[in-house]
Amino acid sequence: MQRYSELLRTILEKRGIKNQKEAEIFLNPDYERDLYDPFMMKDMEKVCVKLFEIIENKEKTVIYADYDCDGIPGAVILEDLFKKIGYENYEVYIPGRNSEGYGLNLSAIKQFIEKKVKLLITIDLGITAVSEVAQAKMNGIDVIITDHHLPHKILPRAYAILNPKVDDYPEKMLCGAGVVFKLVQGFIKKYGEFYKINNGWEKWLLDMAGLATLSDLVPLLGENRVISYFGMKVIRKSPRPGLQKLLTKMKIEQKYLTEDDIGFMVTPRLNAASRMDDPMRAYELLSTEDEVKAGVLATHLSKINDDRKTMVAGIMREVNKKFEKREIKEVIVIGNPEWRVGVLGLVAGKISDEHKKPVFVWGKDENDFIKGSCRSDGSVSLVELMTETKEFFIEFGGHEFAGGFSVDGEKIHFLEEALSLSFHKVKRDRVDEEILYDIKSDLSIVNMKNWREIEKMAPFGLANPKPIFLFENVNIENIKKFGKNGSGEHLEITFSDNGKNKVKAISFFSNNESFETPILEGKKVSLLATFDLSRFRGREELRLRVEDII
């Protein structure tokens, strides 16, 4: 590892990367070397042949994708393949989050039967849809499931299933769009020559696969690291008008787009479509080739995202009022028939972050059913918890940290009690969470040369977090509030050590009481922070982003 700087070597070693070969693979992903053969997925051959037959016979296909920022980019990937080979007899169907809920549903399948659909391809859903797949099959529709979620005990009897969690494919942690990207890779490998597709054409689809991989919070290691690494390169050059208009609207320069911009700015706007309106708006934004339509959609998504923020803030005020009057159990269940189902995952996440507990939040959907979202703090797997309490749910699904559910109206009042009892059976032993850091240093380490070294590890995300630095005994020189329209919801703090080095640090959505120790000007503290390069108004400024102050 001698060819890397001491700083980089230290961080890599902390992450378990100990030798030159591992460092080389991690820091310099190679498209050919590091992606697995798509035909390692059990049904890939079967899927490609079926797709070829349907396309050649011009039979009707439905792409049925989930409504979030994994399923929607996945639909765009598959549609791009269809456009490339001139296949037109398909439609894209994305269920409404508030009206239909997650997954395949029978009323949609009835529509497909009437339309004489021959093939249904699911994206980012379907692995638990046993009865829905059976219904489609009985009526002459073949179903290809592409998904990455955990299956229940019984698998649907689909024509074929592409899901790394049910076969021997080596990368188990692909997101939904990642699975679709493998499908396109496989199809081109088998039929690319027949359709005169240039070698490597599918790399242009990595913008969508990368966007989904970064949005869906899968670990950014192995194949996901390759997809997100090259995905970021393609997104920065992507010719998609919708993406370009959305970035312009948010004043982000496309060539400097970061994974933080995706996580905090792009993904919430795309997800706002299903939460506040119709998920097709987000799909249209990403797939349209029309500049004018792209501009209109970018403005619309930004507006409804602002509405979404206002709505979540209102619900959180209500939640905090309710908490003043009630005891907090091991599992929190809270709801109100008036709350919009589409935003409840965000609310559950906020409550879970605050109270460090699993949280279930419910509302009523457009059909008057009680539905909700849950988030875990890591003390328990939500799927295990819900399985243990399954008699209380009409339906449930998801993974360890996030999920969705629907409950009978009579049972909702007893759900908290039941989940709290089940919690003791399935909870994990918690290791005391100490905030670990990668490097202990003084503030002189904060310079562009070191930022360039750290940047080699990007994109950062789950399982590859930004390196955390510990600065002990630094002085708080200045505390300044800032925010949109003078809201003052963020902090800019200037730190110094021994008067020599001065560094600005920012902390979003924070105040003087947000940290382990309350902050005051003139006080000596220990700071935990990551590097943060701002390009606000085209000016580069290296600063820190506060993780905690102790």
C-alpha positions in Angstrom: 0.0 0.0 0.0 3.1 2.2 -0.1 1.9 4.1 -3.2 -1.0 5.6 -1.2 -0.6 8.5 1.2 -0.4 7.8 4.9 -3.8 9.4 5.5 -5.5 7.1 2.9 -3.7 4.0 4.1 -4.8 4.6 7.7 -8.4 5.0 6.7 -8.4 2.0 4.4 -6.8 -0.2 7.1 -9.5 0.9 9.5 -12.1 -0.3 6.9 -10.4 -3.7 6.7 -8.5 -3.1 3.4 -5.0 -4.3 4.3 -3.1 -4.9 1.1 -2.2 -3.3 -2.2 -4.6 -5.6 -4.3 -7.6 -4.9 -2.1 -6.9 -1.1 -2.1 -6.5 -1.1 -5.9 -9.8 -2.9 -6.4 -11.6 -0.5 -4.0 -10.0 2.8 -5.1 -10.0 2.0 -8.8 -13.1 0.0 -9.7 -12.9 -1.6 -13.2 -16.2 -2.1 -15.1 -15.1 -5.4 -16.8 -13.1 -6.9 -13.9 -15.5 -6.1 -11.0 -19.0 -6.8 -12.3 -20.2 -10.4 -12.2 -21.5 -12.3 -15.2 -25.3 -11.6 -15.2 -25.9 -15.2 -16.2 -24.8 -16.2 -12.7 -28.4 -15.3 -11.8 -30.4 -18.5 -11.9 -33.2 -17.6 -14.3 -31.2 -15.1 -16.5 -31.1 -17.3 -19.6 -34.8 -18.0 -19.3 -35.7 -14.3 -18.9 -33.6 -13.2 -21.9 -35.1 -15.9 -24.2 -38.6 -15.0 -23.1 -38.0 -11.3 -23.6 -36.6 -11.9 -27.1 -39.7 -14.0 -28.1 -42.1 -11.3 -26.8 -40.2 -8.6 -28.6 -40.0 -10.4 -31.9 -43.7 -11.4 -31.8 -44.6 -7.8 -30.8 -46.7 -9.0 -27.9 -47.9 -6.7 -25.1 -45.6 -6.2 -22.1 -46.2 -4.3 -18.8 -43.3 -2.9 -16.8 -44.7 -2.8 -13.3 -42.3 -0.8 -11.1 -42.3 0.3 -7.5 -43.1 4.0 -6.8 -39.8 4.9 -5.1 -36.4 6.1 -6.2 -35.3 2.5 -6.9 -38.3 1.1 -8.9 -38.7 4.3 -11.0 -35.1 4.5 -12.3 -35.3 0.7 -12.8 -38.3 1.2 -15.1 -36.4 3.8 -17.1 -33.5 1.4 -17.5 -35.7 -1.3 -19.0 -37.6 1.3 -21.2 -34.3 2.5 -22.5 -33.5 -1.0 -23.7 -36.9 -1.3 -25.4 -36.5 2.1 -27.1 -33.0 1.1 -28.2 -34.2 -2.0 -30.0 -37.4 -0.4 -31.4 -39.9 -2.4 -29.3 -43.0 -0.3 -28.7 -45.8 -2.6 -27.5 -45.3 -2.0 -23.8 -46.6 0.3 -21.1 -45.1 1.3 -17.7 -47.4 0.9 -14.7 -46.5 2.4 -11.3 -49.0 1.9 -8.5 -50.2 4.9 -6.5 -48.6 4.9 -3.0 -51.7 6.3 -1.3 -54.4 4.6 -3.5 -52.9 1.1 -4.2 -50.0 0.7 -1.9 -46.8 -1.3 -2.3 -46.5 -4.3 -4.6 -48.6 -6.1 -7.2 -52.3 -5.7 -6.8 -55.2 -7.7 -8.2 -57.2 -4.7 -9.6 -54.2 -3.7 -11.7 -53.8 -7.4 -12.9 -57.5 -7.3 -13.9 -56.8 -4.3 -16.2 -53.8 -6.2 -17.7 -56.0 -9.2 -18.4 -58.5 -7.0 -20.2 -55.7 -5.4 -22.3 -54.5 -8.9 -23.4 -51.0 -8.4 -21.8 -48.7 -11.4 -22.4 -45.8 -10.5 -20.2 -45.6 -8.7 -16.9 -42.1 -7.7 -15.6 -42.0 -6.5 -12.0 -39.2 -4.1 -10.8 -38.3 -3.8 -7.2 -41.3 -5.8 -6.0 -43.2 -9.1 -6.5 -41.2 -11.6 -4.5 -44.0 -12.0 -2.0 -46.9 -11.6 -4.5 -48.0 -15.3 -4.5 -51.7 -14.9 -5.1 -51.3 -12.0 -7.6 -48.9 -14.0 -9.7 -51.2 -17.0 -9.6 -54.1 -14.8 -10.8 -52.0 -13.4 -13.7 -50.8 -16.9 -14.7 -54.3 -18.4 -14.7 -55.3 -15.7 -17.2 -52.4 -16.3 -19.6 -49.9 -13.6 -18.4 -46.4 -14.7 -17.8 -44.7 -12.9 -14.9 -41.0 -12.2 -14.6 -40.2 -11.0 -11.2 -37.1 -8.8 -10.7 -36.7 -7.8 -7.1 -34.2 -7.6 -4.3 -36.4 -7.9 -1.2 -36.5 -10.9 1.1 -38.9 -13.6 0.1 -41.5 -15.2 2.4 -41.5 -19.0 2.9 -43.4 -19.6 -0.3 -42.1 -18.1 -3.6 -44.6 -17.0 -6.3 -44.9 -19.4 -9.2 -43.7 -16.9 -11.7 -42.3 -17.7 -15.1 -38.9 -16.6 -13.9 -37.4 -14.8 -10.9 -34.3 -12.6 -10.8 -33.5 -11.9 -7.2 -30.0 -12.4 -5.7 -31.6 -13.2 -2.4 -33.2 -16.4 -3.8 -30.4 -17.7 -6.0 -26.7 -18.2 -5.9 -25.8 -14.8 -7.4 -22.7 -13.6 -5.5 -23.8 -9.9 -4.9 -26.7 -10.3 -2.5 -27.2 -6.6 -1.8 -28.1 -5.2 -5.3 -31.0 -2.7 -5.3 -34.0 -3.3 -7.5 -32.7 -1.1 -10.4 -29.3 -3.0 -10.0 -31.1 -6.2 -10.7 -32.7 -4.7 -13.8 -29.3 -3.4 -14.9 -28.0 -7.0 -14.7 -31.0 -8.1 -16.9 -30.2 -5.5 -19.6 -26.5 -6.5 -19.4 -27.5 -10.2 -19.8 -29.9 -9.4 -22.7 -27.2 -7.4 -24.6 -24.6 -10.1 -24.0 -27.0 -12.6 -25.6 -28.7 -10.6 -28.3 -26.7 -7.3 -28.6 -25.3 -8.3 -31.9 -28.7 -9.3 -33.3 -30.0 -5.9 -32.4 -26.8 -4.1 -33.5 -26.2 -2.6 -30.1 -22.7 -1.3 -29.6 -20.5 -3.0 -27.1 -20.8 -1.1 -23.7 -23.9 0.9 -24.7 -25.6 -0.1 -21.4 -23.0 2.0 -19.5 -25.2 5.0 -20.3 -27.9 3.4 -18.1 -25.5 3.5 -15.1 -26.9 7.0 -14.3 -30.2 5.3 -13.3 -28.6 2.3 -11.7 -26.3 4.5 -9.7 -29.1 6.9 -8.7 -31.1 4.0 -7.4 -28.1 2.3 -5.6 -27.4 5.6 -3.8 -31.0 6.3 -3.0 -32.0 2.9 -1.8 -29.4 2.7 1.0 -27.8 -0.6 0.0 -24.2 -1.1 1.1 -21.8 0.6 -1.3 -19.3 -2.3 -1.4 -18.7 -5.0 -4.0 -20.8 -4.7 -7.2 -22.8 -1.8 -5.7 -19.5 0.2 -5.3 -18.8 -0.3 -9.0 -22.4 0.6 -10.0 -22.4 3.7 -7.8 -18.8 4.7 -8.7 -19.5 4.6 -12.5 -23.1 5.8 -11.9 -21.8 9.1 -10.5 -19.5 9.6 -13.5 -22.4 9.0 -15.9 -24.9 11.1 -13.9 -22.5 14.1 -14.2 -22.6 13.8 -18.0 -26.1 12.4 -18.4 -28.0 13.9 -21.3 -31.4 13.3 -19.7 -33.3 16.6 -19.9 -35.3 15.9 -16.7 -32.3 15.3 -14.7 -30.6 18.4 -16.1 -33.6 20.6 -15.4 -34.0 19.3 -11.9 -30.4 20.0 -11.1 -30.6 23.5 -12.6 -33.8 24.2 -10.5 -31.7 23.2 -7.4 -28.7 25.3 -8.5 -26.5 22.3 -8.6 -23.8 22.2 -11.3 -24.2 18.8 -13.0 -20.5 18.1 -13.5 -19.9 18.7 -9.7 -22.9 16.6 -8.5 -22.1 14.7 -5.3 -23.7 11.7 -3.6 -24.9 14.2 -0.9 -26.7 16.2 -3.5 -28.4 13.0 -4.6 -29.3 11.9 -1.1 -30.5 15.3 0.2 -31.8 17.0 -2.9 -32.5 14.7 -5.9 -34.0 11.6 -4.2 -36.5 13.5 -2.0 -37.9 15.4 -5.0 -38.3 12.2 -7.0 -40.0 10.5 -4.0 -42.2 13.5 -3.5 -44.1 12.4 -6.6 -45.5 9.3 -5.0 -45.9 10.8 -1.5 -47.8 13.9 -2.6 -49.1 13.3 -6.1 -48.6 10.5 -8.7 -45.4 8.5 -9.0 -45.7 8.7 -12.8 -44.5 12.4 -12.6 -41.1 11.2 -11.4 -40.9 8.5 -14.0 -41.9 11.1 -16.7 -39.2 13.5 -15.5 -36.4 10.8 -15.8 -37.7 9.3 -19.1 -38.8 12.3 -21.1 -36.8 13.6 -24.0 -38.8 16.8 -24.2 -37.0 19.9 -22.7 -40.2 21.8 -22.1 -42.0 18.9 -20.4 -38.8 18.3 -18.3 -38.8 21.9 -17.1 -42.5 21.8 -16.1 -42.0 18.5 -14.2 -38.8 19.7 -12.4 -40.7 22.8 -11.2 -43.7 20.7 -10.1 -41.6 18.1 -8.2 -39.7 20.9 -6.4 -43.0 22.5 -5.4 -44.6 19.3 -4.0 -41.4 18.5 -2.2 -41.8 21.8 -0.4 -45.4 20.9 0.4 -44.2 17.5 1.7 -41.7 19.2 4.1 -44.5 21.5 5.5 -46.8 18.5 5.9 -44.1 16.4 7.8 -43.3 19.4 10.0 -47.0 19.7 10.9 -47.3 16.0 11.8 -44.1 16.1 13.9 -45.6 19.0 15.9 -48.7 16.8 16.6 -46.5 13.8 17.4 -44.5 15.8 20.0 -47.7 17.0 21.6 -48.9 13.4 21.9 -45.6 12.3 23.5 -46.0 14.9 26.3 -49.0 12.9 27.5 -47.9 9.3 27.0 -45.5 6.7 28.2 -42.9 5.6 25.6 -42.7 1.8 25.2 -40.1 -0.4 23.6 -41.8 0.0 20.3 -43.6 3.2 19.4 -46.9 3.1 17.5 -48.6 6.4 16.7 -51.1 7.5 14.1 -54.0 9.6 13.1 -56.6 8.8 10.3 -56.0 12.3 8.9 -52.3 11.7 8.3 -51.3 11.2 4.7 -49.9 7.6 4.3 -47.3 8.7 1.7 -45.2 10.8 4.2 -45.3 8.4 7.2 -42.0 6.7 6.5 -40.3 10.1 6.8 -42.2 10.7 10.1 -41.3 7.3 11.4 -37.6 7.9 10.6 -37.6 11.2 12.4 -39.2 9.7 15.5 -36.9 6.7 15.5 -33.8 8.9 15.2 -35.0 11.0 18.1 -36.1 8.2 20.5 -33.7 5.4 19.3 -36.6 2.9 19.1 -38.5 1.0 16.4 -41.4 3.2 15.3 -44.7 2.4 13.5 -46.7 5.3 12.2 -50.2 4.9 10.6 -52.8 6.9 8.7 -55.7 6.1 6.4 -55.3 5.7 2.7 -57.8 6.8 0.0 -59.8 3.6 0.4 -60.2 4.1 4.1 -57.7 1.3 5.0 -55.3 1.8 7.9 -51.8 1.7 6.4 -48.4 2.8 7.7 -44.7 2.8 7.6 -42.1 1.6 10.1 -38.5 2.3 10.7 -36.0 0.6 13.1 -33.1 2.0 15.0 -31.2 -1.3 14.5 -32.3 -2.8 17.8 -34.5 -5.2 15.9 -35.2 -6.4 12.4 -38.6 -5.1 11.4 -39.5 -8.1 9.3 -38.7 -10.4 12.2 -40.7 -8.2 14.6 -43.8 -8.1 12.3 -43.5 -11.8 11.5 -43.6 -12.5 15.3 -46.8 -10.4 15.5 -48.3 -11.3 12.2 -51.8 -12.0 13.4 -52.1 -8.2 13.9 -51.3 -7.3 10.3 -53.4 -7.7 7.1 -50.2 -7.3 5.1 -46.6 -6.3 5.9 -43.2 -6.3 4.2 -39.9 -4.6 3.9 -36.5 -5.3 5.4 -34.5 -4.8 8.6 -34.6 -1.1 8.9 -37.7 0.0 6.9 -41.1 -1.5 6.1 -44.8 -1.0 5.4 -47.9 -2.5 6.9 -51.7 -2.5 6.9 -53.8 -3.3 10.0 -57.4 -4.1 10.8 -59.2 -1.1 12.3 -60.1 -3.0 15.5 -56.5 -4.2 16.1 -54.6 -0.9 15.7 -55.3 0.1 19.3 -53.5 -3.1 20.6 -50.6 -3.0 18.1 -48.2 -1.1 20.4 -48.7 -3.6 23.2 -48.3 -6.6 20.9 -45.2 -5.3 19.2 -43.6 -4.4 22.5 -44.1 -7.9 23.7 -42.7 -9.4 20.5 -39.8 -7.0 20.7 -38.3 -8.9 23.7 -38.3 -12.2 21.7 -36.5 -10.9 18.6 -34.5 -7.9 19.9 -30.7 -7.9 19.3 -28.1 -7.4 22.0 -27.0 -3.9 21.6 -23.4 -3.0 21.7 -22.9 0.4 23.4 -22.7 2.9 20.5 -19.5 4.8 20.9 -18.9 7.2 18.0 -15.8 5.8 16.3 -13.5 8.0 14.4 -10.9 7.2 11.7 -8.3 9.8 12.5 -7.4 11.9 15.5 -5.7 15.2 14.5 -5.4 18.9 14.9 -7.2 21.3 12.5 -4.2 21.7 10.2 -5.2 18.4 8.5 -8.2 20.2 6.9 -6.7 21.2 3.6 -7.4 20.5 -0.1 -4.5 18.1 -0.6 -6.1 15.8 2.1 -9.6 16.3 0.7 -8.3 15.0 -2.7 -7.0 11.9 -1.0 -10.3 11.2 0.9 -12.3 11.9 -2.3 -10.7 8.8 -3.9 -12.9 6.7 -1.6 -16.2 8.2 -2.9 -19.0 7.7 -3.4 -19.7 7.5 0.3 -22.8 5.9 1.8 -23.9 2.9 3.7 -21.0 0.6 4.6 -18.6 3.2 3.1 -19.2 6.3 5.3 -17.2 9.5 5.0 -14.1 9.3 7.3 -14.7 10.8 10.7 -12.0 13.0 12.3 -11.6 13.7 16.0 -10.3 17.2 16.9 -9.7 17.4 20.7 -9.7 20.5 22.7 -10.7 23.0 20.0 -12.1 26.4 20.8 -15.5 27.6 19.6 -14.8 31.0 18.2 -18.0 31.9 16.6 -21.6 30.5 16.2 -23.7 31.8 13.3 -27.2 30.7 12.3 -28.2 30.5 8.7 -31.0 29.1 6.5 -33.4 29.6 3.7 -35.3 32.9 4.0 -33.5 33.7 7.2 -35.0 30.6 9.0 -31.8 30.1 11.0 -32.3 26.3 11.1 -28.7 25.5 10.4 -25.4 26.4 12.2 -22.1 27.6 11.0 -19.4 27.2 13.8 -15.9 28.5 13.5 -13.3 26.4 15.4 -9.7 27.2 16.2 -6.8 25.3 17.9 -4.1 27.3 19.7 -5.0 30.3 17.6 -3.1 28.8 14.6 -5.7 27.0 12.6 -9.2 28.2 11.9 -11.9 26.1 10.3 -15.6 26.6 9.6 -17.9 23.7 10.3 -21.6 23.4 9.4 -24.4 21.5 11.0 -27.7 21.3 9.2 -31.0 21.4 11.1 -29.3 22.1 14.5 -29.2 24.5 17.3 -27.0 25.1 20.4 -28.7 22.1 22.2 -28.3 19.6 19.4 -25.1 18.0 20.6 -23.9 15.9 23.5 -22.6 19.1 25.1 -24.4 22.4 24.6 -22.2 24.9 22.7 -21.2 28.4 23.6 -18.7 30.8 22.1 -15.3 30.6 23.9 -15.9 27.0 25.1 -13.3 24.3 24.6 -14.8 21.0 23.1 -13.9 17.9 21.2 -15.3 17.9 17.7 -16.2 14.9 15.5 -16.6 15.9 11.9 -16.2 14.9 8.2 -14.7 16.9 5.4 -17.2 18.8 3.3 -16.5 20.6 0.0 -18.9 23.4 -0.7 -19.3 24.8 -4.2 -21.9 27.4 -3.3 -22.3 29.9 -6.2 -19.3 28.3 -8.0 -16.8 29.0 -5.2 -14.9 26.1 -3.7 -14.6 26.1 0.0 -13.4 23.2 2.2 -15.1 23.1 5.5 -16.2 20.5 8.1 -19.6 18.9 8.7 -20.3 18.3 12.3 -21.1 14.7 13.4 -21.1 15.6 17.2 -19.6 17.9 19.7 -18.5 16.4 23.0 
